Amino acid sequence: MTDKVITYLEYPANPVTYSVEKFLQSGYVGVGWNDLLTEMFEKLFQAGWDGRLLQLKQKFGTLRVYLYQSSDTLWDITNEYENRSSFVCEDCGGVPAEIRNIFGVLYTKCADCI
């Protein structure tokens, strides 16, 4: 997947193009979710995704993925990984993890990373 490119359109006037590896290092979400994201990107590209990403973030303790291009198949893939993120620690990738309220903010953390 080293030849795949992600164009991040969070600010449409200034899109940023990344290799998948560079995107994972960019810090948009915790490094514990990098394995999930790698799998998800691979499935998305296999399903015909063009690599344009509107936004990727952590919200209410889970991963949120917004693609520029949409289809039922692509939505199903992102939805699967958003759901899976609620069981994977966003800091270390440890399983099991759970959504925790830490000072009023929701995070997915394992017992070791609280």
HELIX and SHEET records of a PDB file:
HELIX    1   1 VAL A   20  GLN A   25  1                                   6    
HELIX    2   2 VAL A   31  TRP A   33  5                                   3    
HELIX    3   3 ASN A   34  GLN A   46  1                                  13    
HELIX    4   4 ASP A   72  ARG A   84  1                                  13    
HELIX    5   5 SER A   85  PHE A   87  5                                   3    
HELIX    6   6 ALA A  111  CYS A  113  5                                   3    
SHEET    1   A 4 VAL A  16  SER A  19  0                                        
SHEET    2   A 4 VAL A   5  TYR A   8 -1                                        
SHEET    3   A 4 ARG A  52  LYS A  59  1                                        
SHEET    4   A 4 THR A  62  LEU A  67 -1                                        
SHEET    1   B 2 GLU A  98  ILE A 102  0                                        
SHEET    2   B 2 VAL A 105  LYS A 109 -1                                        
END                                                                             
